[in-house]
Amino acid sequence: MMANILITGCSSGFGYLSALDLARRGERVFATMRNLVRGQALTKIAISERLALTTHTLDVTDPMSVRRCVAEVLELGGKIDVLVNNAGYAQRGPIETLSDEEIHRQFDTNVTGIMRMVRTVVPHMRARNAGTIINLSSLSGLTGVPYEGAYSASKHAVEAISQALRFELAATSIRVLLIEPGAFETGFVNNAPVAADFNAAHPLWDEYQRFWSAAAQLTGGSRADPQAVVDAIRRAVIDPETPFRQLVGADVEFAVSLQEAAGLADLGPTIREILHLPATGKH
Amino acid sequence: MNTHSSTNDFPAGINQAPHPSGISHWPDINAVERASKRLATGPMPKLTEQHNAQVGRWFEQHCGISKRRAEEAKQRIPGGVQHNLAFNKPFPLDIVRANGAHLWDADGNRYIDFIQAGGPTILGSNYEPVLSKVITLLRECGPVTGLFHGYELKLASLIHDFMPSIELFRMLGSGTESVMAAIRAARVFTGHAQIVKIGGGYHGWSDQMVFGMRLPGTGLLDAAGIPEGALSNTSEVWPNDIDALRKVLQTNRERGGTAAVIVEPFGPESGVHPVHIDYNHQVRALCDEFDALLIFDEVVTGFRAGLGGAQGFFGLKPDLTIFGKCVAGGFPAAGGVGGRADVMSVFAAGIGGSGRRAMIGGTLSANPLSCAAGYWSLLEIERTQAPAVAGRAGDRLSAGLQVLIDKYQLPFVTYNLGAIVHLHTTGVLQLDVREPGAIKQVPHRKEGLEDFGAAFTAEGIITLAGSRLYTSLADTDDVVDDALSRFERVFRGVEGAIS
């Protein structure tokens, strides 16, 4: 049977790709985004391929927008079977350079945004005792990634929220699932703002550049095709046996196996060595 | 697909061993990988119903005694069979005689022997010059005394002459035991616990090694009856993926370090996934970087690849080397571990008798029978240049199979690493378990392979698990050509074969 699927953040990246993927396998997709103008490409494809896909305005940082959008989707579709909390971005820059405003915006979108969606959608799912909530976390949700400290903190929060929510919904038939992608070619990095106060005069500037080019080596080249994440989302939608966590990408698997091996010990020195960054001074 | 576009223009340092290796050329590994992938992802080749029926009739008409014995054996032996190497479809044959290149069953049928006891009998079966020395020894002191015998020293010295990396040698009862001993020694010597193997590799059946067996990426799949804890310090990496090995070594460092990387030097399962010619050198370098020992499992390549083993061919010194059945020329209770004196000394309570000792034992280990058989076999292998002769037979066999594969336009894959010939018909060992649905193909493709194994047998050819052909000194051109004409009769019976 066709499922009604609401996906946040569909103007690009995993949201865009997943919306098409799920619609093409016959699901009813409500593709949402902050700025509807950026949904024209999706709408065009939907019309030409006769897909059950419509685009809707949704700003997860605006409670009114969330309420309006969910009401609209329920009116059109009668129910929401699947909520994919995909909207998010990465605030970059060393911790010491981030402004209150930058930190707040990061958490408002990536963390509070998901909680607003949950608060608005779960009561409907509870009423039907059915539904699936898929939260897009990240490699950064499993280990603290340098120069992405705020983003890592927000994704750690997504991990914690997902664990708590799963526990709280255990008595219902509502599933809560996590997906942890590594780095993929989706334009995500181009959409990642860098802290306004971080510039070439900062002592970490050079290492920052070297870190990202070295880290890119860990994705395993061909594995960085975002299709793997699209497949994971599809699996979470259609396969009741899907595990709570899906780690997607060679870099995530490696980072998680390193962290598991290290237990609670600091992985920093190992990561520095793997990325050929100079060893740290004394702590 | 022709996988014979290979190199005999070896890189510097390769194939320079003083004793001629059996390797005249190295296959084009990329071509083998492409052909293997095509075989495993395409429709499974199978025999026509008509041919399968013909095979069934052959066994009914020619193997009455074997069939009866197999039925009786089921009453007293689990499954009626105690050997993993051959397929037993439709039933195991009762082999009563072996000589040179041939085997005979209880019904009087003769077969060309490409199983060669799983590898050790590079001189051919039941080789008379060794047999007579062994009989003399047995008359003198019987098979075992539990005490030292001069042949132990003679054998260890001879192995050192052929493989200089074997400074000290400890004889044991089997390859499985030898792997257990080598891992224990590596752990005592390095103080590290982790062991890394290559996915698909076979290093015997001890608890810690039943991991990623036969098919890379299968992890604990075959580990029934083994507590997970016994395997918690074992990892597998994808064949030929040196980056993956580096990542596992980095990860293991967080777990206190890697004791050893163990490899079959030609690639897992005797080269089902053959290595790139520089792969072992890269593994050696990584082991040095991460303070891990390199263990070569030369149970099959030890003396089949040449008297210097695979290490002689590659011009590499592993820290430890595993020997199996080959070390006694196929006589019973044979295996051993050898290598660097400082590492091997942990079996003797460390250098100077202090330090912690790695416990090993076995009453029948290093018995006079095994040692004498090994000693005289090695001398005969040297005198006859058996690896080179058997390697040439392997070249002729694989090249001939390729001609037949092309003639009938089959997707089969053949290549040879000297006297180790691969013939893959259904692609079961080439399945990539990372691909969705691949694991579900295993039973079906294994059954298909068993049909091929039975068809080869009905044409008078015994193979190793339907997919490998070990050649020997006894495989003259006439034997190989006879085999090829028998293979052709099976290939003609494949669905869709064109000629």
Chai-1 contact restraints between the chains, C-beta under 6 A:
chainA,res_idxA,chainB,res_idxB,connection_type,confidence,min_distance_angstrom,max_distance_angstrom,comment,restraint_id
A,F254,B,K247,contact,1.0,0.0,6.0,A-B,restraint_1
A,S257,B,T251,contact,1.0,0.0,6.0,A-B,restraint_2
A,L258,B,T251,contact,1.0,0.0,6.0,A-B,restraint_3
A,L258,B,E254,contact,1.0,0.0,6.0,A-B,restraint_4
A,A261,B,T251,contact,1.0,0.0,6.0,A-B,restraint_5
A,A261,B,E254,contact,1.0,0.0,6.0,A-B,restraint_6
A,A261,B,R255,contact,1.0,0.0,6.0,A-B,restraint_7
A,A262,B,E254,contact,1.0,0.0,6.0,A-B,restraint_8
A,I274,B,Q250,contact,1.0,0.0,6.0,A-B,restraint_9
